[in-house]
Amino acid sequence: MKKLFYIPFCVLMASCSSEQQPQATEASAQQPSDTKAGLTQVKVGFIASATGNAPLNSLDEKGMFEGFEHDILQEVAKRANYNFTYEYKPRKQLMDDVENDGVQIVAGNISITEDRVAKYAMTNSYLDAYPVTILSKDAELKSMEQLKDKSVAIKDSPIDTFYDVVNTQKAEEKDNIHYVNSDWLAVKNVLSGDSVAAIGNSSVMPYYFEKYSTKETPLHFAIDYAYPQESYGFLLKKDNKQLLDDINKSLADMKADGTYQSIFKKWF
């Protein structure tokens, strides 16, 4: 990805174009046929959105999966002798599927919380990010407090921390919350002037800043540090210990030998 600005590595580590991505709610995208005898088959479900989840996961122009999460998982599969196949499905369906063995891994910016760890198996962190990042045309807007009585756009995603933060902070002004079906549509609301700010996490909003901020129409983004970093992991069925151990070992090895850092720099 061409770098148009610099974000400190620690921020992101501690951390779409206007045309819609070909990601129907129930759609699957075929990966190249590279299944080898002896590899354990694993289904991975990415949480679907209307226009993709770049730079974490999305479909390229050929309908193939790509993105940071995808590349991390592909490296895990290579190291641990798995063959991963991928599909997009709604969040609720994936949570049901993982319990019923319809998929073995759920991915898509899922924060590691006590409640989730109590119900599911969650891997060690593959990405740390700040949950509340503000993107707007106003350089002075740097915190949720400054967005009082101002319109904001957010992805309609109760699984994300920013969703809870916005709904709590704007409990008395719900008319100022515009719910949309993806982070890109939230940003689009800002570009069109329908919302003052778009709110997402620090693994996503800098991507749109880089893509759409210009000298003629500059955008500004700011992390609200009142909300601490959170860690994202892959979600598995509670008793899927072997797969959990294999993913965690692969993640640790990737970070130790520099592979993780190379993938990170590719997407961020």
Secondary structure, DSSP 8 states (H G I E B T S, - for coil): ---SS---HHHHH----SS--S--TT-B----S---TT-EEEEEEEE--TT-BTTTBEE-TTS-EESHHHHHHHHHHHHHTEEEEEEEE-HHHHHHHHHTTS-SEEESS-B--HHHHHHSEE-S-SEEE-S-EEEES-TT--SSGGGTTS-EEEE--TTSHHHHHHHHHTTT-GGGEEEESSHHHHHHHHHHTS-SEEEE-TTTHHHHHHHH--SSS--EEEE-TTS--EEE--EE-TT-HHHHHHHHHHHHHHHHHTHHHHHHHHH-
